[in-house]
Amino acid sequence: MSQPIIEIVGVEKSFSKGDRQELLVLNNINLKLFEGEIVAILGKSGSGKSTLLRIIAGLIAPSAGTVHYRGKSVVGPARGISMVFQTFALLPWLTVLQNVELGLEAIGIARDERRERALNAIDMIGLDGFESALPKELSGGMRQRVGFARALVVNPDVLLMDEPFSALDVLTADNLKSDLIDLWQSKKTGINAILFVTHSIEEAISIADRIIIFNSNPGSIRADFRVTLPSPRSDLDPRFRNQVDRVYTLMTTQPLEERMSEGKGGHITIDLGYRLPEANISEATGLLELLNSPEHQGKMDLPEVADTLALDIDNLFPLTELLDILHFTKVSKGDITITEEGKAFVEADILERKKIFSIYLKKHVPLARYIYDQLIRHPRHRALEENFLSLLEDYLSEDEAERVLSTVIEWGRYAELFAYDYNSGVLSLENPY
């Protein structure tokens, strides 16, 4: 294969947490992007995918390692690399034409040439007739098309896209994806490679030639494989579904070193500072009920679960992670199976479910157990949430600590393990009487 357009060597990224230790977001990323490729980066939320894209674009610097574009180190925004963001990122006081011209103006292109190139890009992306419109006059799909036009107008060599379709409804997203693929195949844009971040397995398989699967905490590369399906691709094709199954298997099969660190029975074991999944208990219970139904008899393929419940990986995996932590299910090789503990929970009545949930929450979630123990020890069985927040910030960023504490409080309240007063920020033991 020819020399890579983009080469990432040993990239790491840490973010400072004030006077506390640094938070490692990306760890030892090595990746090559070649001419003629569309590559998707797929992983759970918080795995560092967007951070890597910004490092490649030169918008932020890595803590270690290097990024090379056409053999030269990237030390800032590189001419030849454009990026489409998840949010539309348009200036609301500028027209469509002015928003598209913005990048050309920044690199000193003369007004007449700037206008001509912007009009061509707007026409190419299907917005001809809306040049004078303000962003507020446009639908979400049209605003994202402006974002694409702004990226294309600078004649990029490499196009980076950060979940560019996630803010759109399904039909609009499918339409825009189809138009992007048509532009790529027609070679009208001059783009030689595309690298994009997504949380949708189906989106990655429908567009990409290669898929990079990320681990989380910190982000690292779990798998890199080529999609060999011919274009155009249909999600009704059995070969497409086989590829979906393959990705789910890769995402749920733990590497050897992770399996060695798992608890007895192959379940996830966690410590006090673990990034608990943001999972809703009623939705997790619904998944257990689905698994335990006569139709499925305790076991399902994860792609089938995702289709049945209309969930993408960012919504599905937190549910499966919670159920795995509590030992209510086991996930292996793309399948999820209910355990005896899970059956006991889902077949109980409402009050008994709370008791069972409380037992396994204390047993398998150290943070819940720690909060409960602190409340037991306190003479008045009370504690301020900020005490636990301060503890979590030894392990997590400030925002993530708040999210994790909020999550465990929600679970603890459901289990009637402890009570919480939002206005005072006080946690206390439930009074059973």
C-alpha positions in Angstrom: 0.0 0.0 0.0 1.2 3.6 -0.7 2.4 6.0 2.0 -0.3 7.0 4.4 -1.9 10.5 4.1 -2.4 10.6 7.9 -0.1 8.6 10.3 -0.7 8.7 14.1 2.2 7.4 16.2 1.9 6.7 20.0 -0.6 9.4 20.6 -1.7 10.0 24.2 -3.9 12.7 25.7 -4.4 13.7 29.3 -6.4 16.5 30.7 -5.4 18.2 33.9 -7.8 18.1 36.9 -6.5 21.1 38.8 -4.4 20.1 41.7 -5.3 16.4 41.2 -3.8 13.8 39.0 -4.3 14.0 35.3 -7.1 12.2 33.5 -5.8 9.9 30.7 -8.3 10.0 27.8 -6.3 8.5 25.0 -3.6 5.8 25.4 -1.0 4.8 22.7 -3.0 5.4 19.6 -1.3 4.1 16.4 -3.3 4.5 13.2 -2.7 5.1 9.4 -5.2 6.6 6.9 -4.5 5.8 3.3 -5.6 7.5 0.1 -9.0 6.3 -1.2 -10.2 5.2 2.2 -13.3 6.0 4.3 -12.5 5.0 7.9 -15.0 5.0 10.8 -14.0 5.3 14.4 -16.6 3.5 16.5 -16.9 3.3 20.3 -18.9 4.1 23.4 -19.4 7.7 24.6 -16.4 9.0 26.5 -13.9 6.8 24.7 -11.9 9.7 23.3 -13.0 9.5 19.7 -13.8 13.2 19.2 -10.6 14.1 21.1 -8.5 12.1 18.6 -10.3 13.8 15.7 -9.4 17.2 17.1 -5.8 16.2 17.6 -5.6 15.0 14.0 -7.1 18.4 12.8 -4.5 20.3 14.9 -7.1 21.9 17.1 -5.6 20.5 20.3 -2.1 19.1 20.9 -1.4 15.5 22.1 0.2 15.0 25.5 2.6 12.5 23.8 3.1 11.0 20.4 2.9 12.6 16.9 0.4 13.1 14.0 1.9 13.3 10.5 0.0 14.6 7.5 1.7 13.9 4.2 4.9 13.2 6.1 4.9 16.5 8.0 4.1 16.9 11.8 0.8 18.4 12.6 1.4 21.2 15.1 -1.7 23.3 14.4 -4.6 23.5 12.0 -3.2 22.0 8.8 -4.1 23.3 5.3 -5.6 20.3 3.5 -7.6 19.0 6.5 -11.2 20.0 7.0 -13.6 19.1 9.8 -17.4 18.8 10.0 -18.6 19.0 13.6 -21.5 17.3 15.4 -23.2 20.6 16.2 -23.9 22.8 13.2 -21.5 25.5 14.5 -22.8 28.2 12.3 -22.6 31.9 13.1 -26.3 32.9 13.4 -25.8 36.5 12.1 -24.2 35.4 8.9 -26.0 34.1 5.8 -25.4 30.7 4.3 -23.0 32.2 1.8 -21.1 34.2 4.4 -20.8 31.1 6.7 -19.4 29.1 3.8 -17.0 31.9 2.8 -15.6 32.1 6.4 -12.9 29.6 6.0 -11.7 31.0 2.7 -11.6 34.5 4.3 -9.5 33.2 7.2 -6.8 31.9 4.8 -6.7 35.1 2.7 -8.6 34.2 -0.4 -9.6 37.2 -2.5 -13.2 38.2 -2.4 -14.2 37.3 -6.0 -12.6 33.9 -5.8 -14.0 33.4 -2.4 -17.5 34.1 -3.6 -17.2 31.8 -6.7 -15.9 28.9 -4.7 -18.5 29.3 -2.0 -21.3 29.3 -4.5 -19.9 26.2 -6.2 -19.8 24.4 -2.8 -23.3 25.4 -1.9 -24.5 24.2 -5.3 -22.6 20.9 -4.9 -24.2 20.2 -1.5 -27.7 20.9 -2.7 -28.4 24.3 -1.1 -28.6 26.4 -4.3 -31.3 29.1 -3.7 -30.6 29.5 0.0 -27.4 31.6 -0.2 -29.0 34.6 1.5 -30.8 32.6 4.2 -29.8 32.9 7.8 -29.3 29.7 9.8 -32.5 30.2 11.8 -34.4 29.9 8.5 -33.0 26.4 7.8 -33.9 22.9 9.0 -31.4 20.9 10.9 -30.5 18.9 7.8 -29.9 22.1 5.8 -27.8 23.6 8.5 -25.6 20.5 8.5 -25.3 20.8 4.7 -23.9 24.3 5.3 -21.4 22.7 7.6 -20.4 20.3 4.8 -20.2 23.1 2.3 -17.9 25.1 4.6 -15.6 22.1 5.0 -15.6 21.3 1.2 -15.0 24.9 0.0 -11.4 24.9 1.1 -10.8 21.9 -1.3 -9.6 19.5 1.5 -7.4 16.6 1.0 -8.7 14.9 4.1 -12.2 15.3 5.6 -12.8 14.7 9.3 -16.3 14.3 10.6 -17.4 14.2 14.2 -20.8 12.3 14.4 -22.1 14.6 11.6 -25.5 12.9 11.3 -26.3 12.3 15.0 -28.2 15.6 15.5 -30.5 14.8 12.5 -33.7 12.7 12.2 -33.3 9.3 10.6 -34.7 10.3 7.1 -32.7 13.5 6.9 -29.5 11.7 8.1 -30.0 8.9 5.5 -30.5 11.5 2.7 -27.4 13.4 3.7 -25.3 10.2 3.9 -26.4 9.2 0.5 -25.5 12.5 -1.0 -22.1 12.4 0.7 -21.4 8.9 -0.7 -22.4 10.1 -4.2 -20.0 13.1 -3.9 -17.2 10.8 -2.8 -17.8 8.3 -5.6 -18.1 11.0 -8.2 -14.7 12.5 -7.1 -16.1 16.0 -7.6 -14.7 17.2 -4.2 -11.0 16.4 -4.5 -11.1 14.6 -1.1 -8.7 11.8 -0.9 -9.6 10.3 2.4 -12.4 10.5 5.0 -12.2 9.8 8.7 -15.3 10.0 10.8 -16.5 9.3 14.3 -19.9 7.6 14.9 -21.8 5.8 17.6 -23.9 3.9 15.1 -22.7 0.4 14.0 -25.0 0.4 11.0 -23.8 3.8 9.9 -20.2 2.7 10.1 -20.8 -0.4 8.0 -22.9 1.4 5.4 -20.3 4.0 4.7 -16.8 2.9 5.8 -14.1 0.8 4.1 -12.5 0.2 7.5 -13.8 0.4 11.1 -11.6 1.2 14.1 -13.2 0.0 17.3 -12.2 1.9 20.5 -11.9 0.7 24.1 -12.9 3.1 26.8 -11.2 4.5 30.0 -8.8 5.3 28.4 -9.5 5.3 24.7 -7.4 2.8 22.8 -7.7 0.7 19.7 -9.4 -2.6 20.3 -9.9 -3.7 16.7 -9.2 -2.5 13.1 -10.9 -4.4 10.3 -11.9 -4.0 6.7 -15.5 -3.9 5.5 -15.6 -5.9 2.3 -19.2 -5.5 1.3 -19.8 -4.0 -2.2 -21.5 -0.7 -2.7 -24.3 0.3 -2.5 -24.9 -1.5 0.8 -28.3 -2.4 2.2 -29.1 -3.2 5.8 -31.5 -5.9 4.5 -28.6 -7.8 3.0 -27.7 -10.9 5.2 -24.1 -10.0 4.6 -24.7 -6.6 6.1 -26.3 -8.2 9.2 -23.3 -10.5 9.5 -21.0 -7.5 9.6 -23.2 -6.0 12.3 -22.9 -9.2 14.4 -19.2 -9.1 13.9 -18.9 -5.6 15.3 -21.0 -6.4 18.3 -18.9 -9.4 19.0 -15.7 -7.4 18.8 -17.1 -4.7 21.0 -18.3 -7.2 23.7 -15.4 -9.7 23.7 -12.9 -8.6 26.3 -9.2 -8.8 25.5 -7.2 -11.4 27.5 -5.8 -8.9 30.0 -9.3 -7.6 30.8 -10.8 -11.1 31.1 -8.0 -11.9 33.6 -9.0 -9.0 35.8 -12.7 -9.8 35.8 -14.4 -11.2 38.8 -15.6 -14.8 39.2 -18.1 -15.8 36.6 -16.7 -13.4 34.0 -18.7 -10.3 35.2 -17.4 -6.8 35.3 -15.8 -5.9 38.7 -15.4 -2.2 39.5 -13.7 0.0 42.0 -14.8 3.1 43.9 -13.9 5.5 41.1 -15.4 3.5 38.2 -17.3 5.5 35.6 -20.7 4.0 36.2 -22.9 3.8 33.1 -25.7 6.3 32.9 -28.4 3.7 32.8 -32.1 4.1 33.6 -33.4 1.4 35.9 -36.8 1.1 34.2 -35.1 0.6 30.8 -32.7 -2.0 32.2 -35.7 -3.8 33.8 -37.5 -3.6 30.4 -34.4 -5.3 28.8 -34.5 -8.1 31.5 -38.2 -8.6 30.8 -37.5 -8.9 27.1 -34.8 -11.5 27.7 -37.0 -13.4 30.1 -40.0 -13.6 27.8 -41.0 -17.0 26.5 -40.1 -15.8 23.0 -36.4 -15.4 23.8 -35.9 -17.8 26.8 -33.2 -15.8 28.4 -30.8 -15.1 25.6 -30.6 -12.7 22.6 -28.2 -11.4 20.1 -27.3 -7.8 20.9 -28.1 -6.6 17.3 -31.6 -8.1 17.8 -31.9 -6.3 21.2 -30.9 -3.0 19.6 -33.4 -3.4 16.8 -36.2 -4.5 19.1 -35.7 -1.6 21.5 -34.6 0.9 18.8 -31.4 1.7 20.7 -27.9 2.6 19.4 -24.8 1.6 21.2 -24.7 4.8 23.3 -28.1 3.8 24.7 -27.8 0.0 24.7 -24.4 -0.5 26.2 -25.0 1.4 29.4 -28.0 -0.8 30.1 -26.0 -4.0 29.4 -23.1 -2.7 31.5 -25.4 -2.0 34.5 -27.0 -5.5 34.3 -23.5 -7.1 34.0 -22.2 -5.2 37.0 -25.1 -6.4 39.1 -24.7 -9.9 37.8 -28.2 -9.9 36.3 -26.9 -10.7 32.8 -23.8 -11.9 31.1 -22.5 -10.5 27.8 -20.2 -12.5 25.6 -19.4 -12.6 21.9 -22.3 -10.4 20.9 -24.9 -12.2 23.0 -26.6 -11.3 26.2 -27.9 -13.9 28.6 -30.0 -13.5 31.8 -28.6 -15.0 35.0 -30.4 -16.7 37.8 -30.0 -13.4 39.8 -31.6 -11.5 36.9 -34.5 -14.0 36.6 -35.1 -13.7 40.4 -35.2 -9.9 40.1 -37.4 -9.6 37.0 -39.9 -12.3 38.2 -40.4 -10.6 41.6 -43.1 -8.0 42.4 -42.2 -4.3 42.7 -41.3 -4.3 46.4 -39.3 -7.4 46.2 -37.4 -6.1 43.1 -36.3 -3.1 45.2 -35.0 -5.4 47.9 -33.1 -7.6 45.4 -31.7 -4.5 43.6 -30.5 -3.1 47.0 -28.7 -6.3 47.9 -26.8 -6.5 44.6 -26.2 -2.7 44.5 -24.4 -2.9 47.8 -22.6 -6.1 46.8 -21.3 -5.0 43.4 -21.1 -1.2 43.3 -18.5 0.0 45.7 -19.6 3.7 45.6 -23.1 2.7 46.7 -21.8 0.6 49.5 -19.4 3.3 50.6 -22.2 5.9 50.7 -24.4 3.5 52.7 -21.6 2.7 55.1 -20.9 6.4 55.7 -24.5 7.0 56.5 -24.7 4.1 58.9 -21.7 5.4 60.8 -22.9 9.0 61.1 -24.7 9.6 64.4 -27.6 11.2 62.5 -27.3 9.0 59.4 -26.7 12.0 57.2 -24.0 13.3 54.8 -23.6 16.1 52.3 -23.3 15.0 48.7 -20.3 17.3 48.2 -18.2 15.0 50.5 -18.7 12.1 48.0 -18.2 14.4 45.1 -14.8 15.5 46.4 -13.9 11.8 46.8 -14.9 11.0 43.2 -12.8 14.0 41.9 -9.7 12.1 43.0 -10.5 9.6 40.2 -12.6 11.5 37.6 -13.0 14.9 36.0 -15.4 17.3 37.8 -18.2 16.9 35.3 -17.8 13.1 35.2 -17.8 13.0 39.1 -21.1 14.8 39.2 -22.6 12.5 36.6 -21.4 9.3 38.4 -22.7 10.6 41.8 -26.0 11.6 40.3 -26.3 8.1 38.7 -25.6 6.2 41.9 -28.0 8.4 43.9 -30.7 7.6 41.4 -30.0 3.9 41.8 -29.8 4.1 45.6 -33.1 6.0 45.8 -34.8 3.3 43.7 -33.4 0.6 46.0 -34.5 2.6 49.1 -30.9 2.3 50.2 -30.7 6.0 51.0 -32.8 9.1 50.5 -31.7 12.4 48.9 -32.8 16.0 49.3 -32.0 17.9 46.1 -32.4 21.4 47.7 -30.0 20.8 50.6 -27.8 18.2 48.9 -28.2 15.9 51.9 -28.1 12.1 51.7 -29.7 10.2 54.5 -30.9 6.7 55.4 -34.4 5.8 54.5 -36.8 5.4 57.5 -38.5 2.0 57.0 -41.3 3.2 59.3 
